[in-house]
Amino acid sequence: MNNIGLHDSELRAAALCYLEQLDLHPQDLSSARARVLKAVRSLDRVSRIRALLALFCGENTARTAIETSARRHKVQLHQDLPAPLLKDLSRIATELCGRPVGQLIWEMGQ
């Protein structure tokens, strides 16, 4: 697994800020979201989703979710993310980490 985004303290801080600010200060949401987007923009879609899932759910959970969804949809992990796989991962993230994380996974996978 490529951990390029996992060790980026700015990505972690921005993502946590994004979640903390959802219900508290909507005016700060766009700034936090912009920092998350900027931090992961250089990654391909698969790596981006993998990094975000690992950040919020843990590396093992992220790996298990991605591998299980990929098998279910008969997709190789090095391939791009088809919509059904991304939808599964967004749903899993929502169940494990809450709606804001599920929405973030969906948006970042688009």
C-alpha positions in Angstrom: 0.0 0.0 0.0 1.3 3.4 -0.9 1.4 5.5 2.3 2.3 8.8 0.8 -0.8 10.5 2.2 -0.9 8.7 5.5 2.2 10.4 6.9 1.2 13.9 5.8 0.4 15.8 9.1 -1.3 18.5 7.1 -3.7 16.1 5.6 -4.5 14.6 9.0 -5.0 18.0 10.6 -7.1 19.2 7.7 -9.3 16.1 7.7 -9.8 16.3 11.4 -10.6 19.9 11.2 -13.1 19.1 8.4 -14.9 16.7 10.6 -14.8 18.9 13.7 -16.1 21.9 11.8 -19.1 20.3 10.1 -21.7 21.2 12.8 -19.8 23.9 14.6 -18.6 26.6 12.1 -19.9 26.2 8.6 -17.8 29.2 7.5 -14.6 27.3 8.3 -15.8 24.2 6.4 -14.7 25.4 3.0 -11.2 26.2 4.2 -10.8 22.8 5.8 -12.2 21.0 2.8 -9.9 23.0 0.5 -6.9 21.9 2.6 -7.9 18.2 2.4 -8.4 18.5 -1.4 -5.1 20.2 -1.9 -3.2 17.6 0.2 -4.6 14.6 -1.7 -4.9 16.1 -5.2 -1.5 14.7 -6.3 -2.6 11.1 -5.6 -4.5 8.9 -8.1 -8.1 8.1 -7.1 -7.4 4.6 -5.7 -4.5 5.9 -3.6 -6.6 8.9 -2.5 -9.5 6.8 -1.3 -7.1 4.3 0.3 -5.3 7.1 2.2 -8.5 8.7 3.4 -10.1 5.4 4.5 -6.9 4.5 6.4 -6.8 7.9 8.0 -10.3 7.7 9.4 -10.8 3.9 9.8 -7.3 2.5 10.2 -5.0 0.8 7.7 -6.3 -2.7 8.3 -10.0 -1.7 8.1 -9.3 0.3 4.9 -7.4 -2.6 3.3 -10.2 -5.1 4.2 -12.9 -2.8 2.9 -11.2 -2.1 -0.4 -10.3 -5.8 -1.0 -13.7 -7.0 -0.1 -15.5 -4.5 -2.3 -13.0 -5.1 -5.1 -13.7 -8.9 -4.9 -17.5 -8.3 -4.8 -17.3 -6.1 -7.9 -14.6 -8.3 -9.6 -12.2 -5.3 -9.9 -8.4 -5.4 -9.7 -7.1 -3.0 -7.0 -4.8 -1.3 -9.5 -7.7 -0.4 -11.7 -9.7 2.8 -11.5 -12.6 3.0 -9.1 -15.9 2.1 -10.8 -19.0 3.8 -9.3 -20.4 0.7 -7.5 -17.1 0.1 -5.7 -16.8 3.8 -4.7 -20.4 3.7 -3.5 -19.6 0.6 -1.4 -16.6 2.3 0.1 -18.5 5.4 0.8 -21.3 3.4 2.5 -18.7 1.5 4.6 -17.0 4.7 5.7 -20.4 6.1 6.6 -21.2 3.1 8.8 -17.8 3.0 10.5 -17.0 6.7 10.8 -20.1 8.7 10.2 -21.8 10.5 7.4 -19.2 13.3 6.9 -16.5 10.7 6.2 -18.7 8.8 3.8 -19.4 12.0 2.0 -15.8 12.9 1.9 -14.9 9.5 0.5 -17.6 9.9 -2.2 -16.5 13.4 -3.2 -12.8 12.5 -3.3 -13.4 9.4 -5.4 -15.3 11.4 -8.1 
